[in-house]
Amino acid sequence: MTGLRRPAGLALGGRVRLSGAVYTVIAVPGPRVRLAGPDGQVSEMSVAELLAAGDVEVIDGPPRRPVPPVSPLADLPEETARRALWWERHIVEVIRGVPPDAPPGTSPKPGYDPAVHSLARREQAKAAELTAAGEPVTASAIGKRRRRYEAGGVAMADRRITKPASPFGRADPRVVEALRQAITEATEESTRMATYLFWRTGQILAGTHGAGVVELPSQRSLYRLLNKLAAGKHTTGSARTRRSLANRPDGPFSGVGAAAPGELMEIDSTPLDVLVRLDDGVAGRVELTGLVDIATRTVPAAVLRPTTKAVDASVLLARTLTPEPMRPGWADALRMSHSALPYERLLDIDARLEHAAARPVIVPDTIVIDYADPPVMPTRTSGLLDRKASMSNGSA
């Protein structure tokens, strides 16, 4: 048996005439071809079956519109695809007078005959039918779905399939932009009520697009939109807070990440609300100063002092670079050999780890110290000891 070749010109998006009907090629998976009929039904056959039909003809000329390589509903959730096909059935009935699955020779229902009723009348009839069946819809909405269906096929019958998700829901982008402009204008002004912002939004829309061109949504929708756009800006709150937030720079308040141990470490102190007896016998409180590794979220070293001094930062640095020895009375569960740390591999680096506690040893690359005054930018470890040596007693 000789091999069958695909008919010349048969390609994705092309049209063929088969048994007197015109079909659109929507997919050519290997030796098979998938066709969409004039009624929207999809059929698939092999190239051999197509050639065996005998009366197949490839129609010359470009396709009427681009078509997807596979079914537009293939990757959609089952319920979404079912809803789109449900809408397609009603839209096709409005266009042709009968549903797509109607047998040949079926007569249109009253109100749907294209030879008797205009397209607008048929849309009104479909709106009345669906509303009576518990699916409230207007004739204008039916018309919009019909036009989308004629332009893009079944995937456009239900706009939720192709409409990109928006954080502002169904709000008109022009309304969103106008309300955002009104919020920006109110930053340096005296505090206004939300109703003024809505009025100002209408003014901006009329000045930009013309009076009455863009319709404002309901006040409930405007309040929801305002809550999203003005979140954290105090637009209708304190004027001082609003201006302070607007003038705050973005860079210094952004987070800093670290990907490796020691890449970024922080030293900070906090007073403990615990009364203790100090070395001189006087009761008082102590401060806890710790060195935190950002990447691993661990505390390689910490010290308790009545008052934190600059030398404590150097003590922390020395402790984080050396193993913590086990102390008398500590449980064996605290040994590094019993932890998740790579104990055997670390022994080749430092023999002291054999009797060490399960505390990571991290070599800092950059250390940030929170000074009360003045603030200090991140400093390299190599310069930290010199900075500490030149400081007198101060806050760490």
C-alpha positions in Angstrom: 0.0 0.0 0.0 1.4 3.4 -1.0 1.7 6.1 1.6 -1.1 8.8 1.6 0.0 12.4 1.5 -1.8 15.3 3.1 -3.7 17.3 0.4 -1.7 20.3 -0.8 -2.7 23.5 1.1 -4.3 21.6 4.0 -2.8 23.5 7.0 -3.8 24.9 10.3 -6.5 27.6 9.8 -7.3 26.5 6.2 -10.7 25.7 4.9 -11.9 22.6 3.1 -15.2 21.8 1.4 -16.3 18.3 2.2 -19.7 16.9 1.1 -20.8 20.3 0.2 -20.1 21.9 3.6 -17.2 24.1 4.5 -15.0 23.1 7.4 -12.1 24.9 9.1 -8.9 23.1 10.0 -8.3 23.7 13.7 -5.6 21.1 14.4 -3.4 18.7 12.4 -2.1 16.2 15.0 0.2 13.9 13.0 -1.6 11.8 10.4 -5.0 13.1 11.5 -6.9 16.3 11.0 -9.4 18.1 13.2 -12.2 20.0 11.5 -14.7 22.5 12.9 -18.0 22.5 11.0 -20.3 25.4 10.1 -22.5 24.5 13.1 -19.5 24.6 15.5 -19.3 20.9 15.9 -15.7 19.5 16.0 -14.9 16.2 14.1 -11.6 14.4 13.7 -10.5 12.0 11.0 -7.4 10.6 9.5 -5.9 11.9 6.3 -6.7 8.6 4.7 -10.4 9.0 5.6 -10.4 12.5 4.3 -9.0 11.5 0.9 -11.3 8.5 0.7 -14.3 10.9 0.9 -13.6 11.8 -2.8 -15.3 15.1 -2.8 -12.8 17.0 -0.6 -11.6 20.3 -1.9 -9.1 22.7 -0.3 -10.4 26.2 -0.6 -7.8 28.7 -1.7 -7.2 32.0 0.1 -6.2 32.9 3.7 -8.4 31.8 6.6 -11.0 34.2 7.8 -9.4 34.6 11.2 -6.6 32.9 13.2 -7.6 29.7 14.9 -6.0 28.0 17.9 -3.9 24.9 17.4 -6.0 22.9 19.7 -9.5 23.1 21.1 -9.9 26.5 23.1 -11.6 24.6 25.9 -9.0 21.8 26.2 -7.1 23.3 29.2 -10.0 24.9 31.0 -11.7 23.5 34.1 -14.6 21.2 33.4 -17.2 23.5 34.9 -15.8 26.5 32.9 -15.8 24.6 29.6 -19.3 23.3 30.3 -20.5 26.9 30.9 -19.0 28.1 27.7 -20.6 25.3 25.7 -23.9 26.1 27.4 -23.7 29.7 26.2 -22.6 28.6 22.7 -25.8 26.6 22.3 -28.0 29.7 23.1 -25.9 32.1 21.1 -26.0 29.8 18.0 -29.8 29.6 18.4 -30.0 33.4 18.3 -27.8 33.5 15.2 -29.2 30.6 13.2 -32.6 30.1 14.7 -31.8 26.5 16.0 -29.3 25.1 18.4 -26.1 23.6 17.1 -27.2 20.1 18.0 -30.6 20.3 16.4 -31.3 17.6 13.8 -31.4 18.7 10.1 -34.8 20.1 9.2 -35.6 21.3 12.7 -37.9 24.3 12.7 -37.0 27.3 14.8 -38.9 27.9 18.0 -41.3 30.9 18.1 -39.3 34.1 18.1 -36.1 32.7 16.7 -36.9 32.3 13.0 -34.3 34.5 11.1 -36.7 34.8 8.2 -39.4 36.3 10.4 -37.7 38.0 13.3 -34.7 40.5 13.2 -31.5 39.8 15.1 -32.5 42.3 17.8 -35.8 40.6 18.3 -34.2 37.2 18.6 -31.8 38.6 21.2 -34.8 39.9 23.2 -36.5 36.5 22.9 -33.4 34.7 24.2 -33.1 37.2 27.1 -36.7 36.6 28.1 -36.3 32.8 27.8 -33.2 32.7 30.0 -34.6 35.1 32.6 -37.7 33.0 32.9 -35.5 29.9 33.4 -33.7 31.5 36.3 -30.7 33.0 34.4 -31.3 36.8 34.6 -29.8 38.5 31.5 -30.6 41.5 29.3 -30.9 41.6 25.6 -27.8 43.9 25.4 -25.8 41.3 27.3 -26.9 38.7 24.8 -25.8 40.9 22.0 -22.4 41.4 23.5 -21.9 37.7 23.9 -23.0 37.1 20.3 -20.5 39.6 18.9 -17.7 38.1 21.0 -18.7 34.6 19.8 -18.7 35.7 16.2 -15.3 37.3 16.6 -13.5 34.6 18.7 -15.6 31.4 18.8 -16.7 29.4 21.8 -13.9 30.6 24.1 -15.4 34.1 23.9 -18.9 33.1 24.6 -18.2 33.3 28.3 -15.9 36.4 28.8 -14.5 35.0 32.1 -12.5 32.5 30.1 -10.4 35.0 28.2 -10.7 38.1 30.4 -7.5 38.5 32.4 -7.9 38.7 36.2 -7.9 42.1 37.6 -7.4 43.1 41.2 -10.2 45.6 40.8 -12.8 43.2 39.6 -15.1 44.4 36.8 -14.4 48.0 37.3 -13.7 50.0 34.1 -10.0 50.7 33.8 -10.8 54.3 33.0 -12.7 54.7 36.3 -9.8 53.0 38.2 -7.3 55.5 36.6 -9.5 58.5 37.3 -10.0 57.5 41.0 -6.3 56.9 41.4 -5.7 60.4 40.1 -8.2 61.9 42.5 -6.5 60.1 45.4 -3.1 61.4 44.3 -4.5 65.0 44.1 -5.9 64.7 47.6 -2.5 63.9 49.1 -1.4 67.5 49.8 -4.9 68.9 50.2 -7.1 69.0 53.3 -8.8 65.8 54.2 -11.8 65.1 52.0 -14.7 62.7 52.3 -15.1 59.7 50.0 -18.0 61.3 48.3 -15.8 64.2 47.2 -13.4 61.8 45.7 -16.2 60.2 43.7 -17.3 63.6 42.5 -13.8 64.5 41.5 -13.5 61.1 39.6 -16.5 62.0 37.6 -15.0 65.4 36.7 -11.7 63.7 35.6 -13.6 61.3 33.4 -15.7 64.0 31.8 -12.6 66.1 31.1 -10.7 63.2 29.7 -13.3 61.2 27.7 -16.2 63.6 27.5 -19.3 64.1 29.5 -21.4 60.9 29.8 -19.0 58.7 27.9 -17.8 56.7 30.9 -20.5 55.9 33.4 -19.6 55.7 37.1 -20.5 52.5 38.9 -22.7 52.4 42.0 -21.5 54.0 45.2 -21.1 50.5 46.7 -18.7 49.6 43.9 -16.9 52.9 44.2 -16.3 52.4 48.0 -14.9 48.9 47.3 -12.6 50.4 44.6 -11.5 53.2 46.9 -10.6 50.8 49.7 -8.3 48.9 47.3 -6.7 52.0 45.8 -6.3 54.0 49.0 -5.2 51.1 51.2 -2.5 52.4 53.6 -2.5 56.0 52.3 -4.9 57.6 54.8 -6.7 59.4 52.0 -9.7 60.1 54.1 -7.8 60.1 57.4 -5.2 62.2 59.1 -3.7 64.7 56.7 -0.3 64.7 58.6 -0.1 60.9 58.3 -1.1 60.9 54.7 1.6 63.5 53.7 4.2 61.7 55.8 3.4 58.4 54.1 3.5 60.0 50.6 6.9 61.6 51.3 8.4 58.5 52.7 11.1 57.1 50.3 10.7 53.5 49.1 14.3 52.3 49.1 15.5 52.4 52.7 12.3 50.6 53.9 12.6 47.7 51.5 13.7 44.3 52.8 17.1 42.8 52.3 17.5 39.1 51.6 20.4 36.7 52.1 20.9 33.4 50.3 24.0 32.0 52.1 25.0 31.7 55.8 27.0 34.7 56.9 26.1 36.8 53.8 24.1 39.2 56.0 24.0 39.2 59.8 22.5 41.6 62.3 23.5 42.6 65.8 20.8 44.1 68.1 20.1 44.5 71.8 16.9 44.3 73.8 16.3 44.7 77.5 14.8 41.7 79.3 12.0 42.4 81.6 13.4 40.1 84.3 14.8 41.1 87.6 18.2 39.5 88.4 20.9 39.8 91.0 24.1 41.3 89.5 27.7 40.5 90.4 27.8 43.3 92.9 24.7 42.0 94.7 22.4 44.7 93.4 19.1 43.7 91.8 18.6 45.0 88.3 17.8 44.1 84.7 20.0 42.9 81.9 20.2 43.3 78.2 20.4 40.5 75.7 22.6 41.2 72.7 22.5 38.7 69.9 24.0 38.1 66.4 21.4 36.8 64.0 22.1 35.2 60.7 19.5 36.3 58.2 19.8 33.3 55.8 19.5 30.5 58.3 17.4 32.4 61.0 19.8 31.2 63.7 21.6 32.9 66.6 25.2 31.9 66.4 26.1 34.0 69.5 24.5 36.0 72.3 25.6 37.7 75.5 23.8 39.0 78.6 25.1 42.2 80.1 23.7 44.8 82.6 24.5 47.4 80.0 25.5 46.6 76.5 28.8 48.1 75.4 30.7 48.3 72.2 33.1 45.6 73.2 30.2 43.1 73.3 29.9 43.3 69.5 33.5 42.0 69.3 32.7 39.3 71.8 29.8 38.2 69.6 32.0 38.1 66.5 34.6 36.0 68.3 32.0 33.5 69.6 30.3 33.0 66.2 33.7 32.1 64.7 34.5 29.5 67.3 32.7 26.3 68.4 30.7 26.4 71.6 32.1 23.8 74.0 29.8 21.5 76.0 29.3 22.6 79.6 29.1 20.3 82.6 25.5 19.3 83.2 24.4 19.7 79.6 22.4 16.9 78.1 24.0 14.8 75.3 21.1 15.8 73.1 22.7 19.2 72.8 25.9 17.8 71.3 26.7 18.7 67.7 27.2 15.0 67.0 23.5 14.5 67.7 22.2 17.4 65.6 21.3 17.8 62.0 24.5 19.7 61.2 27.1 18.0 59.0 29.2 16.9 62.0 31.6 14.5 60.2 32.5 17.0 57.5 33.1 19.8 60.0 35.6 17.7 62.0 38.1 18.0 59.2 37.9 21.8 59.5 38.2 22.1 63.3 38.9 19.3 65.7 37.3 21.3 68.6 33.9 20.5 67.1 34.1 16.9 68.4 33.2 18.2 71.9 31.1 21.2 70.7 27.5 22.0 71.3 25.0 22.1 68.5 25.5 25.7 67.6 26.4 26.7 64.0 29.8 28.3 63.4 29.3 31.0 60.7 31.9 33.3 59.2 30.2 36.7 58.8 30.5 38.5 55.5 28.4 41.6 56.2 27.2 42.7 59.7 24.5 45.4 60.3 24.5 47.1 63.6 21.5 49.1 64.8 22.9 52.3 66.4 20.6 54.7 68.1 22.4 57.7 66.6 23.7 58.0 63.9 22.5 55.1 61.7 25.2 53.1 60.1 25.0 51.4 56.7 26.1 47.7 56.4 29.8 47.3 57.0 32.2 44.6 56.0 33.5 42.3 58.7 37.1 43.3 58.1 36.3 46.9 59.2 34.1 45.9 62.1 36.8 45.3 64.7 38.6 48.5 63.7 35.4 50.4 64.2 34.8 48.8 67.6 38.3 49.4 68.7 38.0 53.1 68.0 34.6 53.5 69.8 34.1 54.4 73.4 31.3 52.9 75.5 28.1 53.1 73.6 25.0 51.3 72.4 25.5 48.1 70.4 
